[in-house]
Amino acid sequence: MTQHQLFVSAFFIVLLVLFYQIAIIFAPFLVPVLWAVIIARMSNSLYLKLVHLLAGRDRLAASLLTFATMFLVVFPMVSLTFLLIQETAIAYRSVVEWVQAGGMRQLPEYIGKIPLGGRFIQEQLGTFVMEGSGYESSIVDGTKTVGAFVFAQMSGLARDALSVTVDFSIMLFALFFFYKDGRDLFWRLYHLLPLEERHKQKVFARLDRTLAAVVKGVLTTALMQGVLAGGAYVVLGAPFPLVLAAVSALFSLLPVGGTALVWVPVAGYLLWSGPIWKGIAMAAWGALVVVGLVDNFLKPLLIGHGTQLPTLFLFFSIVGGLAAYGFIGVFFGPILLAILLTAIQIYEEEYQMKGRGLPKTGTAA
């Protein structure tokens, strides 16, 4: 090994060690910074228009958009979180009081009014809640256990309020600088990548297309499902419709279950509380419109076609991203998948086909 090669090897070893140490230092801030990157990218065109309107005053434009994000996104989310805590406590107390007042004994009578299988379910449920069977006290105890768990989680959320506030502050702080200096940071990263120009263009084009499609698709469908389900909750007289609508929108991000985890229990409650047609209407609306139209048609149309990712891999990237990184993984998983598929395509074009003496296809990502 020559002196120059030794120097280069030592330099890259030191560089990798420095990157590793910096990654450890920056790791606690990864999620809020990623949120800032996503928000800055999706609102970049609005920022550029605002800079133009303000005669090139980029600092003022960045400040205005950062404050707008704080008032339009952060404050509503914090308010909704505290509202959810309050109404969850009310709902828990209502369930406990209903069970303790003997509501379980009246349940078979209500179930029997359900068309088709209601009578059969009534007979089975009548045996289940029969007086002296001990099941009612078990349900009361179970409800208390579930309630204690919910309150423990809510208390943990309240205790972590400071941490959440810090994360939001970091996100807003980073967002301001991504608006103001984002273009320079991007081009610096772009030129640092050790790839040919056409490969850089392919990677960043795919990355940009995937990010835009996932964010627009996920947020649009979540908002639509929350509004459609929430409208049904209001019209049909479900309790706590605002919280249920917000939870429906949040659960729509889950690849498995989704909004059905909310509107199915609501339909069951409406069937029990009567009139029966309300429960049937809720079930039909949830299955045909909230899930059938939006989840099964609009969501794949917005995400799948926009990203040009295989549906099976896209599904697992969302599920795996959610499990590995939390809510941010819904966006991060498909982005990593898009980068990987683009890297595989570059490998095929540059190495596999050259090795076989085949002409490069030049197919766009």
C-alpha positions in Angstrom: 0.0 0.0 0.0 1.4 3.4 -1.0 1.5 6.4 1.2 -1.3 8.0 -0.7 -3.5 4.9 -0.4 -2.8 4.7 3.3 -3.7 8.3 3.7 -7.0 7.8 1.8 -7.9 4.7 3.8 -7.2 6.5 7.1 -9.2 9.5 6.0 -12.3 7.5 5.2 -12.0 5.5 8.4 -11.9 8.8 10.4 -14.8 10.1 8.3 -16.9 7.0 9.0 -16.2 7.2 12.7 -17.2 10.9 12.7 -20.4 10.1 10.8 -21.2 7.4 13.3 -20.7 9.7 16.3 -22.7 12.5 14.7 -25.5 10.0 14.0 -25.6 9.0 17.7 -25.7 12.7 18.7 -28.5 13.5 16.2 -30.5 10.3 16.8 -32.9 11.9 19.4 -33.8 14.6 16.9 -34.4 12.3 13.9 -38.2 12.1 14.0 -38.9 15.9 14.4 -36.3 16.7 11.8 -37.8 14.2 9.3 -41.2 15.8 9.9 -39.7 19.2 9.2 -38.2 17.8 5.9 -41.6 16.4 4.8 -43.5 19.6 5.6 -40.8 21.8 4.0 -40.8 19.7 0.8 -44.5 19.6 0.5 -44.9 23.3 1.0 -41.8 24.4 -1.0 -43.8 25.8 -3.9 -45.9 27.9 -1.5 -42.6 29.2 0.1 -41.2 30.2 -3.3 -44.4 32.1 -4.1 -44.3 33.8 -0.8 -40.6 34.8 -1.3 -41.6 36.3 -4.7 -44.5 38.2 -3.1 -42.2 39.6 -0.4 -39.6 40.7 -2.9 -37.0 38.1 -2.1 -37.1 38.4 1.7 -36.6 34.7 2.3 -36.2 35.0 6.1 -39.5 36.7 6.5 -41.2 34.2 4.2 -39.7 31.3 6.2 -40.8 32.9 9.5 -44.4 33.4 8.2 -44.7 29.8 7.0 -43.2 28.4 10.2 -45.7 30.4 12.3 -48.5 29.3 10.0 -47.5 25.6 10.5 -47.5 26.2 14.3 -51.0 27.6 14.3 -52.6 25.4 11.7 -50.9 22.1 12.6 -49.3 22.0 16.0 -51.9 23.9 18.1 -54.9 21.9 16.8 -53.0 18.6 17.4 -52.2 19.5 21.0 -55.8 20.7 21.6 -57.2 17.5 20.1 -54.9 15.4 22.3 -56.2 17.0 25.5 -59.8 16.8 24.2 -59.3 13.1 23.5 -58.0 12.6 27.1 -61.0 14.3 28.6 -63.6 12.5 26.5 -61.9 9.2 26.9 -62.3 9.6 30.7 -66.0 10.5 30.2 -66.6 7.5 28.0 -64.9 5.2 30.4 -67.0 6.4 33.4 -70.2 6.0 31.2 -69.3 2.4 30.4 -68.6 1.5 34.0 -71.8 3.1 35.2 -73.8 1.3 32.5 -72.4 -2.1 33.4 -72.8 -1.6 37.1 -76.4 -0.5 36.6 -77.3 -3.8 35.0 -76.9 -2.8 31.4 -75.5 -6.2 30.5 -78.8 -7.9 31.5 -80.7 -5.7 29.1 -78.3 -6.3 26.2 -79.9 -9.5 24.9 -83.2 -7.7 24.5 -81.6 -5.1 22.3 -79.6 -7.6 20.4 -82.8 -9.6 19.7 -84.2 -6.7 17.6 -81.4 -7.0 15.1 -82.6 -8.4 11.8 -81.6 -11.9 10.6 -79.2 -13.3 13.3 -80.4 -11.2 16.2 -82.6 -13.9 17.8 -79.8 -16.5 17.8 -77.3 -14.0 19.2 -79.9 -13.1 21.9 -80.2 -16.7 23.0 -76.5 -17.2 23.3 -75.9 -13.8 25.0 -78.8 -14.4 27.4 -77.0 -17.5 28.7 -73.7 -15.6 28.8 -75.1 -12.8 31.0 -77.4 -15.0 33.0 -77.7 -13.8 36.6 -75.4 -15.7 38.9 -73.1 -16.8 36.1 -70.4 -14.5 37.3 -69.8 -13.1 33.8 -71.2 -9.6 34.6 -68.8 -9.1 37.5 -66.0 -10.3 35.3 -67.0 -7.8 32.6 -67.0 -5.0 35.3 -63.6 -6.1 36.4 -62.4 -6.3 32.8 -63.7 -2.8 32.1 -61.9 -1.4 35.1 -58.7 -3.1 34.0 -59.0 -1.7 30.5 -59.9 1.7 32.0 -56.9 1.6 34.3 -54.6 0.8 31.3 -56.1 3.6 29.2 -55.6 6.1 32.1 -52.1 4.8 32.6 -51.4 5.5 28.9 -53.0 8.9 29.1 -51.1 9.8 32.2 -47.9 8.8 30.5 -48.9 11.1 27.6 -49.5 13.9 30.0 -46.1 13.3 31.7 -44.5 13.3 28.3 -46.0 16.6 27.4 -42.7 18.3 27.9 -41.0 15.9 25.5 -43.7 16.4 22.9 -43.4 20.2 23.3 -39.6 19.9 22.8 -40.1 17.7 19.7 -42.5 20.2 18.2 -40.1 23.1 19.0 -37.3 21.2 17.3 -39.5 20.5 14.3 -40.5 24.2 14.0 -36.9 25.3 14.5 -35.6 22.9 11.8 -38.5 23.8 9.5 -37.5 27.5 9.5 -34.0 26.7 8.4 -35.2 24.1 5.8 -37.3 26.9 4.3 -34.5 29.4 4.3 -31.5 27.2 3.5 -33.1 24.1 2.2 -32.2 24.7 -1.4 -28.5 25.2 -0.6 -28.5 22.1 1.6 -30.1 20.0 -1.1 -27.6 21.0 -3.8 -24.7 20.4 -1.4 -26.0 16.9 -0.7 -26.7 16.4 -4.4 -23.1 17.2 -5.4 -21.6 15.1 -2.6 -23.3 11.9 -3.8 -20.7 9.7 -5.6 -23.0 8.8 -8.5 -23.2 9.8 -12.1 -25.4 12.7 -13.0 -28.1 10.6 -14.6 -28.2 8.3 -11.6 -28.5 11.2 -9.2 -31.4 12.6 -11.3 -33.1 9.2 -11.3 -32.7 8.7 -7.5 -34.0 12.2 -6.5 -36.8 12.1 -9.1 -38.0 8.8 -7.7 -37.6 10.0 -4.1 -39.5 13.3 -4.8 -42.3 11.5 -6.6 -42.7 8.9 -3.8 -42.7 11.5 -1.1 -45.3 13.6 -2.8 -47.5 10.6 -3.6 -47.4 9.1 -0.2 -47.9 12.4 1.7 -50.8 13.5 -0.5 -52.3 10.1 -0.7 -52.1 9.3 3.0 -53.2 12.7 4.3 -55.9 13.2 1.7 -57.5 9.8 2.4 -57.1 10.2 6.1 -58.9 13.5 6.0 -61.6 12.3 3.7 -62.3 9.2 5.9 -62.3 11.3 9.0 -64.8 13.8 7.5 -67.0 11.0 6.0 -67.1 8.9 9.1 -67.5 12.0 11.3 -70.4 13.2 9.3 -72.1 9.9 9.8 -71.4 10.0 13.6 -73.0 13.5 13.8 -76.1 12.6 11.7 -76.7 9.3 13.4 -76.2 10.7 16.9 -73.1 8.8 18.0 -71.5 10.0 21.2 -68.3 12.1 21.1 -68.5 12.5 17.3 -65.5 14.9 17.1 -63.2 12.6 18.9 -64.5 9.6 17.0 -63.9 11.4 13.7 -60.3 12.3 14.7 -59.6 8.8 15.8 -61.1 7.5 12.6 -58.8 9.7 10.6 -55.8 8.6 12.7 -56.7 4.9 12.4 -57.1 5.2 8.6 -53.3 5.3 8.5 -53.1 1.7 9.8 -52.7 -0.7 6.9 -54.8 -3.4 8.8 -58.2 -2.6 10.4 -58.1 1.1 9.7 -61.3 3.1 10.3 -63.3 -0.1 10.8 -61.7 -0.3 14.3 -63.8 2.8 15.0 -67.0 2.7 13.0 -67.7 -1.0 13.6 -68.0 -0.5 17.4 -70.0 2.6 16.7 -72.4 0.6 14.5 -72.7 -1.9 17.3 -73.5 0.8 19.8 -76.2 2.3 17.5 -77.7 -1.1 17.0 -77.9 -1.5 20.8 -79.1 2.0 21.7 -81.7 2.0 18.8 -83.3 2.7 16.5 -81.8 -0.3 14.7 -81.8 1.5 11.3 -79.1 3.8 12.6 -76.7 0.9 13.3 -77.4 -0.6 9.9 -76.9 2.8 8.2 -73.6 3.2 10.0 -72.4 -0.2 9.0 -73.4 0.3 5.4 -71.9 3.8 5.2 -68.6 2.6 6.8 -68.3 -0.5 4.6 -69.4 1.0 1.2 -68.2 4.6 1.4 -65.5 5.0 4.1 -63.7 1.8 3.3 -65.1 0.7 0.0 -64.8 3.9 -1.9 -62.0 5.8 -0.2 -59.8 3.0 1.3 -60.0 0.5 -1.6 -60.3 2.8 -4.5 -59.0 6.3 -3.9 -56.1 5.5 -1.6 -54.4 2.9 -3.9 -55.0 5.3 -6.8 -53.3 8.2 -5.1 -50.4 6.3 -3.6 -49.7 3.3 -5.8 -50.0 5.0 -9.1 -48.0 8.0 -7.9 -45.1 6.0 -6.5 -45.1 3.3 -9.2 -44.2 0.8 -6.4 -45.4 -2.8 -6.4 -48.6 -2.9 -4.2 -47.4 -5.9 -2.1 -44.0 -4.2 -1.3 -45.8 -0.9 -0.7 -48.1 -2.5 1.8 -45.2 -4.2 3.8 -43.1 -1.0 3.7 -46.0 0.9 5.3 -46.6 -1.8 7.9 -42.9 -2.3 8.6 -42.2 1.4 8.7 -45.1 1.9 11.2 -43.7 -0.8 13.4 -40.1 0.3 13.2 -40.4 4.1 13.3 -43.9 4.9 14.6 -46.2 7.2 12.7 -43.4 8.7 10.6 -42.7 5.2 9.3 -45.9 5.4 7.2 -43.9 7.9 5.0 -40.4 6.7 5.7 -41.0 3.1 4.7 -42.2 3.7 1.1 -39.4 6.3 0.7 -36.7 3.8 1.7 -38.4 1.2 -0.6 -38.3 3.6 -3.5 -34.6 4.4 -3.0 -33.8 0.6 -2.8 -35.7 -0.2 -6.0 -34.0 2.7 -7.8 -30.6 1.4 -6.6 -31.4 -2.1 -7.8 -32.3 -0.6 -11.2 -29.0 1.3 -11.4 -27.2 -1.9 -10.5 -29.0 -3.8 -13.2 -28.2 -1.1 -15.8 -24.5 -0.6 -14.8 -23.3 -4.0 -13.8 -25.6 -6.9 -14.7 -26.4 -5.8 -18.3 -22.8 -4.7 -18.9 -21.5 -8.0 -17.7 -23.8 -9.9 -20.1 -23.0 -7.6 -23.0 -26.7 -6.5 -23.2 -27.7 -2.9 -24.2 -29.0 -0.8 -21.4 -32.8 -0.3 -21.5 -32.8 3.2 -20.3 -36.3 2.6 -18.7 -37.4 5.5 -16.5 -37.8 4.8 -12.8 
